[in-house]
């Protein structure tokens, strides 16, 4: 994924390498947000089972633990 984002950012013709890196970091932040929140909420649409075992809260907790490493 980083390769694809970096390729898109190189076509934007940034003035400095720092601006290129900031652009890449911003795009990766947006992608990570979409991947970690929107997908979880989309998969766990049933709000009545949000706190049950294997529900949204459990999956979000596991995702946070995995992202710490």
Beta strands, then each sheet from edge to edge (+ up, - down):
end
